């Protein structure tokens, strides 16, 4: 990776705005989205610094504030494609191919990332948890989930489907984290998470929502951060 600055904000300096011609054949809504995406300072910076996606800055910003990552820590990344979070995790943990400390999983293929073991399979597959733990070789210090269900256009349905993924990820984290570990997962604004929050508060000493600056203001996305896992009762 070429990021040397350690800064998490968008790139400084004036950037020429790119515009998509109205005669491009795209629907007006698609043209506006593409134009906004291409002019997004986080998108531009991710290209310049070699990150797979602008989402890398969300994790960077959260980690700068809450110190979730560090040398030697083990990390599992659920829904890892295209790999931006894995890149950050590998750099922060000093993971190497010889001694990998980061494992990512996604049903989509991900191009190799130095220091990261990548599993191409659905996290909801019954065999996935065991494969993840075998690949990591020990209890994780951090479980990440940037998973979101494919959108249907119906906000309520999309929220419920993504919340289900968040709940499954939370159950997994509770079952595998080492004491003192952390869980960070994408969720959406819209309620219906009372049970999940109550469950996390039973197992973690601190639970709250965060919205990093790299998350667009108009986005309903939030991140649920549960810190300092209390540990599992002896079985």
N, C-alpha and C positions, 0 to 999 in steps of 0.2 A: 504494500500500500504506500501511496505517496503522501499521505496526510502527516505533516510534521508540526502543524501549528497548534493542535490541541484545542482549537476554538470550536464552538458548536454553532455559532450563528451563521447566517448566509454570508456568502463571499462579499467582501467589501469592494467598493469601486463601482463605477458606472458600467452598466451592461446594456448593449443595444437590444431594444425590444424586437422580437421576431413576430411577424404577422403572417397568418395563413390567408391566402386570397379567398374572397368570397365565392369565386368561380372554381374552387378546388374540387367541387363535387361532393363535399361533406355537408351533412346537415348542419344548420347554424349552431345547434347546441354542441355537436361534436367538434365543430371548428373552434368554438370558444374554449372548450375544454382543452383541446390540443394546444391552442395558443397560450393558455394559462400555464399548462404543464411545461411547455418549452421555455417559458419565461420565468418559471419558478426558480428563485435563487438557490434553493436546496438541490433541485435537479441539476442545475448548472454546476454547483460545487461538487456534487457526487461524481459527475463525469470527470471533472478536473482532478479530483483526489483519488479516483480509482475505486469508489464504492459501488456496489451493485445496484443500490437504490437510495432514494432520498430518505427512506425509513431508517437508514443507518444513523442519521442525525438524531432521530427520536431516542434511540437507545443511548447514544453519546450524551445527550442532554440530561436524560434521566439519571445516567450513571454519574455524571459530574455532580449532581445534586445529592444523590443517595448512596454513592459508593458501593454499588452492588458487585462490581467486578474487580479483580486484582490478580496479581501473579500467583499461579498455582491453583487457582479455583477451577472447579469442574462445572461445565455448563451444558445444559440440554436446550436446544432451540426447536420448538414445535412449529411446523408450518414455515420452514426456513427459507423457501424460495423467495427471491432469487439469490439470497445469501448475504445481504447487507448486515444483518445482525450477527451472523456467524463471523464475518470479517472483523467486526468490532470486538466480539468476544474473544476470538483467537489472539488479536493484538493485545488486548488488556490482560489476558491470562498468561501470555507468553507461551501459548500452545505451539507445538511443533509436530511435524509428521512423525518424528521418532517417538514423541511422548505427547499424543493428542489429548487435550483437555476439553475439547468442544465436540459435541455430536449434534448434527442437524438432521431433521427428518421432514420430508415432503413427498406427496405423491407425484409432484412435478420433478423432472430431472434438473439438477443443479450442477453447473460447471464446477470442477474441483476448486477447493479453497485450501491454501496451505495451513496445516495445523488443525484441519477439521475433518472428522469422519462424517460422511454424508450417506444417509439411508434413503433410497427412493421407495417409499411405501406410505400407505395411508396410516396416519397416527391412530385412526379408529379401528384399525386391524387388531384383532386379539393378540397377535404375536408382536406387535410394535413395542409395548413397554419392555418386554424381556430383551428384545434386540437392542433397544436403546441402552439399557443398563449393561449389557454385555459389551457393547462398543465403548462405553464410557469407562468401564473398569472400576467403578466406585460410586459412592453416593454423590449426587450433584450438590454444589453450593448454590446454584441458581437454575431455576426452570423458567424459560422464556416461552411465550406464545404470542405470535403475531397473527394467529389464524383468524380468518373471517370466512364465513360461508359465501359462496357465489351469490351476488345480489339478484333479487327477483324484481326489484323496482317497488315492491311493497314494503314500506319502512318497518312496519310491525313484524312482518314475517322475517325480514332480514335480521332484525334485532334478536328475535327469538332463536333463530338458527345459529347466529354467532354466539349468543349466550350459552347455548348447549355446548359448543366447542370450548368455551371458557370454563364451564363447569367440569367437563371431562378432563381438561388440562389441570384444573385445580385438584381434582381427585388424584390424578397421577402425581402431581407435585407433593401432595400430602403423604403419598405412599412411598416416595423415594428420597426426598430431600434429607440432607444431614441436618442435625440440630443447629440452629442459627442461620440456616439457609433462607433464600428469598424466592418469591414467585412474582413474575410480572406478566400480565396478559392483556391483550386487547379486548375491549368491550365497547358497547355503544350506549349513548345516553338514551334513557327510555324506561328506566325502572325494571321491575320483575327480577331484581337480583337480591332481594332481601334474604332468601335462603342461602344463597352463595356467600354473601357477606357475613352472615351469622356463622356459617361453617368455617370460613377462613379466620374469623376472630377467635374461634375456639382453638385454632392451631397455630396462630401467629400473634406476636405481641403488638404488631402495628399493621393496620389495614386501611388504605385510603385510595382515592382516585388521583391520578396525575394527568395533566395535558401538557406535554412538552411544546416549546415554541415551534418546533418543526412540524407539528400537527396543525393542519390548516384551520384557521379560525372558524370557517363555515362547516367543517367536518363534525359529525356527531360522534366521532371516535374518541374514546378515553382509554387510559390504561389503568388497570387495577393492580396495585402494588401491595403485596403482603410481605412483611419483613420479619426476620428473626423467628424462624420456625421453632416451635416449642419441643418438637420431637414426638415420636410415637410411643404409645404405652407399650410396655413389654408384652410380647405375645405369648 
